[in-house]
Amino acid sequence: MMEACLAKPTDIREAYLDKAANLLQDFDSNDLAEARVVYYQCAHFADKQYRQMVSSKELERLEGWVKRTQAEIQELSRGQTAQRKEDIDASRRRINKAQKILSGDKHNLETYRQSLTTFLHQAIKMYAGFLATASDDDPAATVRFCGLWFSNFSDDRVVGYVKEALEQVGSYRFLFLAHQLTARLGGESTLKSTAILLKLVLQMCTDHPYHCVYQVCATHSTVPRSDSADSLKRTRASIEPPQVNESQARRGDAARSIMAKLREGRRNKEQIAAMEEHFRISLEWAQHPIKDMVRGTTSKDKKDKKDEFPIPKSVRLCDLVWAGQERGTRCPASQPIPVSTALIPIDYSKRYDNSPRLHYYKAQFSVAGGVNLPKINVCVDDQGTTHKQLVGIHWFYLFVPDL
């Protein structure tokens, strides 16, 4: 062990880790525990070496040597034209010597770059192997995997490694990063990683819609279409539309393409449609002004402060409201989707048959105070459990988990 630790990183990889990785190709289900340990240790070692090499000044130093030697050869070549024969011979010898040095410098630079690529490839591959065999959720491994991918997002050489790795890993491993992944949608169309990220988010939404479809809806709903300037004029005066730059427009287009594919797909079509509609209803309610209702317009209203207020009939959320049996009103039918803010356990079968469904909203809401007066709703699922929801009033709308 002591001898192995003192060896060069490349020697350790070739002598130990590569052999261990090759043995993993033949493991069976009885060896999963041992395989996970090997996968993680190999991934951690390769990841550590890669990050150290990237942060080191060695690459900059090697590149500097190559540039200086090339400049020296060019200078010597230009100076040969007006020299005597003896000086030309001496200059030629210096050029030959410099070319040998340049060849060695280029070899060292190429070796260093090749080691970087090898460690990066092995780290991505081993993290994917660990995530594919691990029985429990390990967010650290997923975060490190995504960190390596996104730090090399524009490098097309990495695309093959990532694409091969994602074919092994279940989409549920990335659900806790749904906000971060959807925020990175809409990269340069010329980059191959952009298409891979789009495919990953689409797979996540297809397999586990209740964990990431709302994030995609928020992405395209908060970025207006570039060709619908008139729609901004119809926006409520209390909500200031964001300034849309090129990257935000691309992100919105990418999110809209995902939603279009989900609607055309064969799985969860009813649930996807219900989630989209519920998001629109919730966004309308989030943007609905309540300042006059809460703070009052007359001196009497301002004096008689209330703790709760009725949900206005002008918003579509009122269609999901039930005042209770004592009012003699008809209870709305349960929706085919869970409560948007409930913490839904991941269903590895991707069916979600036993998830509690949204039943109705209570007729009264309260406010959390402050300048923006965020609303607090209470909704009930079909198992009778109540959920308090905080609804913010801003263009960038997010579903906040139960209070």
N, C-alpha and C positions, 0 to 999 in steps of 0.2 A: 504493500500500500504506500509506504514511504517513497519507494522508488518510482511508483506511478505518479505520485503527486509532484515529483521534481522534474518530470519529463515535460517536453514542450506540449502545448495544447493540441497541435496537429498530431503528434505522436500518440498522445493519450486517446484521441479520437480513433486513429487507425488501429491501435493495438487492442483497445478495450471496447469502446462504445460502438464502433462499426460492427464488431463481431457480435456484441450483445443485441444490436438491432437486427442483424441477420437471423439470429436464433428466434426472434419474436415472430418470424413469418410462419413458424411451425407450431406455435403454442396452441393448446386446446382450452376448452372452457374451464378445466380444472386448474389451469395455471393463470387465471385472470389476475389474481392478487399480485403474484410475482411479476406478471407482465406490466401491470400499472406502475409498479415501483421502477422497473427498468425504463419504461417510457418516460416517466417524469424525470428521473435522474439524467437520462440522455438529453432530454429537452432543456432542463435547467442548465446543464453544463454548456451545451451549444449556445443557448441564449446568452449566458454570462460572457462567454468568449466573444460572441458577435458584438455585444454592446461595448465591451472593453476595447475591441479593435476599432469600432466606429468612433468612439470618443477619444481614442489615442491620436497623437500627432504623427504617428509613424506613416500613415498614408500620405499626409501632406508633405512629410519630409521626403518620401520616395518620389512623389510627383515633382517636387522641387528639384531633386537631383537630375531627373530625366530632362526637365526643361532647361536647366543650366548647361548640361552637357550638349544638348541639341543646339543651344545658342552658341556655345563655344565652337562647335563644328562648323556652323554657318559662318561665323566670323573668320575662322581660319581659311575656309574655302574662298571667301571674298577677297582675302589678302594675298592670294597666290598670283593674281594677274600681273602685278607690277613688281615682282621679286626676281632676284638672281636665281640661277639654277641651284646653287647651294642652299639658298634660303627656301626655295620651293621644295627641295628634298626634305629639309628639316621640318617644314610645315606639313608635308605629307605624312611624315612619321608621327607627328603630333596628332594629325587627324585620325590615323589608323589606331593610335593608342586611345584617343577619345571615343572612337567608335566601339572599341572593345569594352570600354567602361560603360558606354551607353547601352550596349547589349546586356551587360550584367545588371545595370540599373532597371532596364525594362523587364528583365526576367524576375527580379526581386519584386517589382511593382505588380506584375501579373500574378506572381505567386501569392502576394498579400491579398489582392482582389479575389483570387480564386478561393482562398481560405475564408474570406468574408462570405462569399456566396455559398460555400459548402456549409459553414456553421449556420447561416440563415436558413438554408434548405432543411438541414437536420433538425433545427429547433422547431420549425413549422410542422414538419412531418411527425416528430415525436410528440409535440403537444396535441396534434390531431389524434395520434394513436392513443394517448392517455385519455382524451375526452371521449373517444369511441368506446373505451373499455371501462372507464370509471363508473361505478354504480351510484355514486352520489354526486351532487352538483359541486363543482369546484370553480368558483368565479375567478380565482386567481389565474388558473391556467387559461381560461377563456380570454381574460383581459390581456394576458401576455401574448397570446396568439394574435388577437386583434391589434395589439400594439406593434408587433412585428410587421403585420400586413399593412397597416395604415402609414407606418413610417416609411414604407417602400411602395406606396400606392401608385406612384407614377412609373415604377420600374416594371416593365412588361415581362422581364425575366422571372419575376416573383409570381406572376399570375398563374403559371403552370403549377407551382408548388401549392398555392392557396386553393386553386380549383380542385386539385387532387385531394387535398386535405379536407375540404368541405364536403366532399362526397362520402367521407367516412363518419362525419360528425352529425348528430341529430340537430335539427334547427332549434330545439328547445334549449340547447346550451347557450343560445345567444339572446334569449327572451329578456333577461334582466338588463340588456344593453339596447332595448328597443328604441328608447329615446335617442341615444347616441348614434345608432346606426341609421335611423330615419333622418337625423339631422345632417348626415353626410351624403345623403342621396343627391343626385344631380351633378356629379363630377363631370369633368371634361369628357365629351362623348368619344374622343379619340383614345381614351385610356381603356384598356381591357378590364381593369379592376372595377370600373364604373358598372359595367354589365354584370360582373360577378356579384357586386354588392346588391344591385337591383334584384337579381335572382334569389339571393339569400333572404332579403326582406320579403319578397313575394312568397317564398317557401314558408317563412315564419308565419305570415298572415294566413296562408292556406292551412297549415297544420294546427296553429294555435291562435285563431282570430281574436279571442278575447284578451290576449296579452299584447297585441301590437297593431290591430287595425285602427284603433282610435288615434294612435300616434301618427299613422299615415294620413288619416283624415285631417288631423290638426296641421300637418305639414302643407297639404295642398289648400286647405281652407284659409290659412293665414297668409298665403301668398297668392294674391289675385292674379288672374290670367293677364298676360301682357296685352291681349287684344280686347279686354273688357274694361276699358277705362270708365265707361258709362256706369258700370256696376258700382264703382267707388263713390259716384255722386249720390247713389241711392243709399249709401251707408249712413247709419244714424250719426247725427252731428256730434254726439257725445263720444264716439269712437274714432280716434285718429288712425287712418290707414297707414301701414308702414311704407317706407320708401323701398321699392323693390329693385334690387340690383340684378345683375346677370346671373350670379350663382343662385340667388333665391328663386329666380324664375325657372332655372333648370331644375331646382329641387322640387318646385311645385309641379312641373311637367312630369318628373319621374314619379312622384306620388300619385298623380292622376292616372298615369299608365298602369301602376300597380292596381289601383282600384278598378280600372277598366278590365284588367285581366281577371281579377277576383270575381267580378260580376259575370264574366263569360265562362268561368270555371264550373266544374261539376260538383265541387264540394262546398258545403256550407253557404249556398247561395241565399237561402232565406235569412240566415243569421247575418251575412254580410250586408244585405239590403236593410235589415232592421237596425244594425249598428250605424250605418250611414245616416239613416233617417233620425235615429236617436241623437246622433252627434249634431245634426242640423238643428234639431229642437233645442238641445242643450246650449248650442252656440247662440241661438236666437235669444234664449233666456239669459245667458251670460251678458249679452250686449244690451238687454232691455234696461232703460233708465228707470231708477226707482227713487231718485233723490227727493223729488217732490212728495212721493208717497210716504217715505220714511221720515223726512224732516218737516213735512207739512208746508203748506202754502199760506196759511193764515196764522195769525197769532194764537188762536185757539188750538189749531192743530199742533203747533210747535209746543204748546204748553202740555197738551195731553199726549205724552209720548207712549208708544205701544212697544211691546216686545215682539209681537208677531203680526204678520200682514198677509192678506189673501193673495194667492198667485193670480195675477190679472188674467182675465178671460181672453185678452187680445193675443196672448202667446200660445203657441201650440202645445206647450207643456201641460196646459190646462186639460187637454184631452186625456192625459194619464193621471189626472187627479181624482181622488175619491174622498169625499167628505165623511164617509162612514155610514153605517146602516141607519143611525138615528135620523139622518137627513133624508132618507128614502131615495137616495140616488143609486144608480146602477154601478156596480164595481167594474172597472175596466178589465178586459181579459189579460192574462199574463203574457208578457212579451217573450219571444223565442230567444232572448239574450239575457245574460246575467246583469246584475246591477253594475254600472260602469265603474264605480269606485271600489267595489268589493275585491278582496284579495282572493283570486281564483287559483286553487292549486293546479299545478301543471298535470294534465292528463296525458300520460305517455302513449295511451292508445289513440289519442287525438279525437276522441268522440265527445267528451264533455257532457255525457248524458245526465249525470247526477249533479250538475252545477245548479244552484238556486237561480230561478229566473226572476226578472223584474216584474212586479205585480202592479203597484200603483204608487203615486206620490201623495203625501198628505197635502191638504188644501192650504195650509199656512206655511210661511217661510219666515225666517229671522235674518238679521244682518250681524256681521262680525264687527261692525264699526269701522272707524278710520275714514280716510278721504274717499276711497273708491267704493265703499259700502259693499263688500263681497257678500253674496247671498248664501244662506245656509238652508238647504232643502232637507227634508226627511222622506226617504222612500222605503218601501216595504217589499221584500221578495216573496215568492210563493210559499216559503216555509215560515212566514210570519216574522222574520228577522228584520229589524229596522236599521237603516243606514243613514248617517248624517253626511251630507255632501257639501263641500265648500265650492262655490261657483264664482270664479273671478271674472271681472268685467274688463276685458282687454282683448286686443286682436289675437295675441298669442295665448290661446285657450288650452288648458291642460286639465285632465281629470285628476283631481287630488284624491288620494285614498281616504277612506272613511275617517271622520274625525273621532 
